[in-house]
Amino acid sequence: MKIFKLALPLLASFGLLVSATAIADTTEAYKISHGGKIYDNWAKTLMVASPTETHPSYPAVSGRTGDGTWRCKECHGWDYKGAAGAYSSGSHFSGIKGVSGVAGKSVDSIMAIIRNQTHGYTKAMISDEALSNLALFLSKGMLDPTPYVAMPGKMVKGDANRGAGLFETLCAGCHGLDGTLINFGSSDKKEFVGTVAAGNPWEMMHKLRFGQPLTPMPALLALPNQDMLDILSYTQSLPQK
């Protein structure tokens, strides 16, 4: 729990904690947040090596290969719906179903699924403790984005005006007032906060809630969902390139 204790001052500096003592008394929120990062990129979050070969269960239909096929989000999507959601077509299509069906199931039963032959995640890859956090996220941490993202168009149903104030308070210190201070892409292909928010609001929603692996970006899971929706709605208006 050392990592969590170190994170408390950082979160408090963003005004996210009412009481460090109260949060420290229950670690479920931390575990869910950690599990959300593992879902995003388990190797980076846990600082372990990912297999370099393509996952044995990953279908060849998408043409994707290599270590990226081992990421949970690659098969099951940022909206947790897999082939029934945003990954129903496009370059990330794999035909694999989502994980929304395990919501509410026991942590032990979900861990058993992730350890089974189809998934193949060993203890050397993901420890039992980390796997428990991932399973807890899958059981209790997923948010169905369907009511919040209008299709077609991917517009988020939030209050952009209110979101501007939240973004400038919580996010602009790192990302800049216009969201372009950090480029997630390359010198040839710019990718900013606005790029992700407009193009893949489900990914942005996940990262707002759980943070970005191995960066100072905090999880905003302690905030009401509406706050995050308002931030996301505002960031859809920021520069995309």
MARFI-794792 format. One record per residue (C-alpha): residue number from 1; x, y, z. Coordinates in nm, 3 decimals. Layout:
% residues N
    i       px       py       pz
  NUM        X        Y        Z
...
This chain:
% residues 241
    i       px       py       pz
    1    0.000    0.000    0.000
    2    0.308    0.224   -0.015
    3    0.218    0.349   -0.363
    4   -0.128    0.452   -0.246
    5    0.012    0.645    0.051
    6    0.254    0.827   -0.179
    7   -0.035    0.916   -0.409
    8   -0.244    1.075   -0.136
    9   -0.057    1.411   -0.133
   10   -0.079    1.431   -0.512
   11   -0.452    1.363   -0.515
   12   -0.510    1.603   -0.229
   13   -0.329    1.875   -0.422
   14   -0.595    1.840   -0.691
   15   -0.870    1.873   -0.432
   16   -0.992    1.520   -0.493
   17   -0.981    1.395   -0.136
   18   -1.210    1.515    0.140
   19   -1.006    1.330    0.399
   20   -0.686    1.134    0.348
   21   -0.765    0.940    0.664
   22   -1.110    0.844    0.541
   23   -0.973    0.722    0.209
   24   -0.687    0.535    0.374
   25   -0.940    0.342    0.585
   26   -1.079    0.176    0.274
   27   -0.864    0.086   -0.022
   28   -1.135   -0.037   -0.259
   29   -1.135    0.284   -0.463
   30   -0.757    0.262   -0.502
   31   -0.778   -0.103   -0.607
   32   -1.046   -0.029   -0.867
   33   -0.841    0.262   -1.000
   34   -0.531    0.043   -1.019
   35   -0.734   -0.227   -1.192
   36   -0.852    0.027   -1.450
   37   -0.491    0.107   -1.535
   38   -0.411   -0.263   -1.563
   39   -0.700   -0.299   -1.808
   40   -0.548   -0.014   -2.009
   41   -0.191   -0.146   -2.017
   42   -0.101   -0.412   -1.763
   43    0.267   -0.440   -1.861
   44    0.331   -0.067   -1.831
   45    0.127   -0.031   -1.512
   46    0.301   -0.322   -1.342
   47    0.638   -0.238   -1.499
   48    0.688   -0.589   -1.637
   49    0.776   -0.713   -1.983
   50    0.489   -0.796   -2.215
   51    0.522   -1.093   -2.453
   52    0.652   -0.979   -2.790
   53    0.461   -1.239   -2.987
   54    0.095   -1.204   -3.080
   55   -0.151   -1.335   -2.821
   56   -0.241   -1.695   -2.921
   57   -0.614   -1.622   -2.887
   58   -0.611   -1.297   -3.082
   59   -0.789   -1.345   -3.419
   60   -0.590   -1.274   -3.733
   61   -0.888   -1.093   -3.887
   62   -0.770   -0.750   -3.773
   63   -0.418   -0.788   -3.902
   64   -0.279   -0.665   -3.571
   65    0.020   -0.845   -3.425
   66    0.270   -0.818   -3.143
   67    0.260   -0.716   -2.779
   68   -0.034   -0.478   -2.822
   69   -0.264   -0.776   -2.867
   70   -0.207   -0.864   -2.499
   71   -0.373   -0.545   -2.372
   72   -0.723   -0.598   -2.231
   73   -0.856   -0.289   -2.406
   74   -0.736   -0.418   -2.744
   75   -0.977   -0.710   -2.737
   76   -1.261   -0.574   -2.525
   77   -1.256   -0.204   -2.611
   78   -1.255    0.118   -2.413
   79   -1.633    0.090   -2.390
   80   -1.599   -0.268   -2.259
   81   -1.832   -0.399   -2.531
   82   -1.581   -0.554   -2.770
   83   -1.731   -0.642   -3.108
   84   -2.072   -0.514   -2.996
   85   -1.941   -0.161   -2.935
   86   -1.699    0.087   -3.086
   87   -1.476   -0.200   -3.205
   88   -1.759   -0.349   -3.412
   89   -1.567   -0.224   -3.718
   90   -1.247   -0.047   -3.807
   91   -0.881   -0.124   -3.749
   92   -0.940   -0.261   -3.399
   93   -1.212   -0.506   -3.498
   94   -1.134   -0.854   -3.371
   95   -1.477   -1.010   -3.328
   96   -1.410   -1.068   -2.958
   97   -1.695   -1.001   -2.719
   98   -1.680   -0.740   -2.445
   99   -1.633   -0.773   -2.071
  100   -1.947   -0.592   -1.959
  101   -2.105   -0.931   -1.892
  102   -1.880   -0.994   -1.591
  103   -1.994   -0.679   -1.408
  104   -2.117   -0.775   -1.063
  105   -1.956   -1.119   -1.064
  106   -1.722   -1.229   -0.787
  107   -1.356   -1.133   -0.799
  108   -1.251   -1.498   -0.771
  109   -1.463   -1.605   -1.069
  110   -1.327   -1.323   -1.285
  111   -0.968   -1.404   -1.183
  112   -1.025   -1.764   -1.289
  113   -1.137   -1.649   -1.633
  114   -0.828   -1.431   -1.680
  115   -0.603   -1.718   -1.572
  116   -0.771   -1.971   -1.802
  117   -0.612   -2.113   -2.117
  118   -0.790   -1.870   -2.349
  119   -0.651   -1.560   -2.177
  120   -0.327   -1.715   -2.056
  121   -0.211   -1.451   -1.809
  122    0.035   -1.618   -1.573
  123    0.140   -1.505   -1.226
  124    0.474   -1.402   -1.374
  125    0.285   -1.155   -1.594
  126    0.020   -1.035   -1.348
  127    0.053   -1.120   -0.980
  128   -0.246   -1.244   -0.784
  129   -0.272   -0.908   -0.605
  130   -0.270   -0.711   -0.929
  131   -0.511   -0.957   -1.091
  132   -0.746   -0.913   -0.796
  133   -0.746   -0.537   -0.861
  134   -0.819   -0.593   -1.230
  135   -1.103   -0.828   -1.141
  136   -1.243   -0.577   -0.891
  137   -1.242   -0.310   -1.163
  138   -1.426   -0.545   -1.397
  139   -1.677   -0.633   -1.126
  140   -1.742   -0.286   -0.984
  141   -1.557   -0.019   -1.180
  142   -1.691   -0.029   -1.535
  143   -1.928    0.245   -1.648
  144   -2.162    0.181   -1.939
  145   -2.094    0.479   -2.168
  146   -2.401    0.426   -2.388
  147   -2.622    0.687   -2.214
  148   -2.345    0.946   -2.226
  149   -2.211    0.933   -2.583
  150   -2.446    1.022   -2.867
  151   -2.408    0.815   -3.183
  152   -2.338    0.884   -3.459
  153   -2.102    1.173   -3.400
  154   -1.947    1.061   -3.069
  155   -2.064    1.380   -2.896
  156   -2.061    1.355   -2.519
  157   -2.373    1.460   -2.328
  158   -2.207    1.698   -2.087
  159   -2.200    2.068   -2.003
  160   -1.897    2.202   -2.192
  161   -1.915    2.543   -2.023
  162   -1.896    2.387   -1.680
  163   -1.633    2.144   -1.804
  164   -1.407    2.433   -1.907
  165   -1.365    2.542   -1.546
  166   -1.299    2.188   -1.429
  167   -1.044    2.128   -1.706
  168   -0.861    2.452   -1.635
  169   -0.846    2.366   -1.265
  170   -0.761    1.995   -1.282
  171   -0.601    1.929   -1.619
  172   -0.453    2.243   -1.776
  173   -0.151    2.245   -1.545
  174   -0.011    1.949   -1.741
  175   -0.199    1.962   -2.070
  176   -0.213    2.340   -2.121
  177   -0.521    2.559   -2.148
  178   -0.582    2.442   -2.504
  179   -0.482    2.080   -2.436
  180   -0.180    2.086   -2.668
  181    0.106    2.095   -2.419
  182    0.144    1.716   -2.436
  183    0.156    1.539   -2.772
  184    0.065    1.171   -2.743
  185    0.148    1.113   -3.108
  186    0.462    1.204   -3.298
  187    0.615    1.505   -3.469
  188    0.444    1.393   -3.790
  189    0.110    1.297   -3.637
  190   -0.014    1.521   -3.358
  191   -0.244    1.373   -3.096
  192   -0.365    1.594   -2.815
  193   -0.636    1.582   -2.551
  194   -0.882    1.717   -2.808
  195   -0.781    1.449   -3.060
  196   -0.860    1.167   -2.820
  197   -1.176    1.328   -2.681
  198   -1.327    1.381   -3.026
  199   -1.206    1.060   -3.189
  200   -1.236    0.813   -2.904
  201   -1.445    0.954   -2.618
  202   -1.463    0.608   -2.458
  203   -1.085    0.600   -2.418
  204   -1.087    0.953   -2.279
  205   -1.361    0.861   -2.032
  206   -1.162    0.561   -1.911
  207   -0.844    0.764   -1.865
  208   -1.028    1.043   -1.684
  209   -1.170    0.792   -1.441
  210   -0.859    0.581   -1.386
  211   -0.560    0.790   -1.493
  212   -0.278    0.720   -1.736
  213   -0.033    0.439   -1.653
  214    0.314    0.552   -1.539
  215    0.235    0.924   -1.552
  216    0.141    1.183   -1.288
  217   -0.215    1.192   -1.429
  218   -0.443    1.113   -1.132
  219   -0.759    0.907   -1.141
  220   -1.069    1.124   -1.109
  221   -1.279    0.833   -0.989
  222   -1.363    1.023   -0.670
  223   -1.546    1.289   -0.871
  224   -1.912    1.256   -0.972
  225   -1.958    1.106   -1.318
  226   -2.116    1.431   -1.435
  227   -1.793    1.622   -1.364
  228   -1.599    1.389   -1.590
  229   -1.864    1.408   -1.860
  230   -1.850    1.788   -1.847
  231   -1.470    1.781   -1.877
  232   -1.492    1.536   -2.167
  233   -1.757    1.746   -2.340
  234   -1.535    2.052   -2.316
  235   -1.222    1.875   -2.437
  236   -1.405    1.771   -2.754
  237   -1.387    2.137   -2.854
  238   -1.009    2.167   -2.805
  239   -0.756    2.160   -3.093
  240   -0.709    1.818   -3.249
  241   -0.389    1.883   -3.443
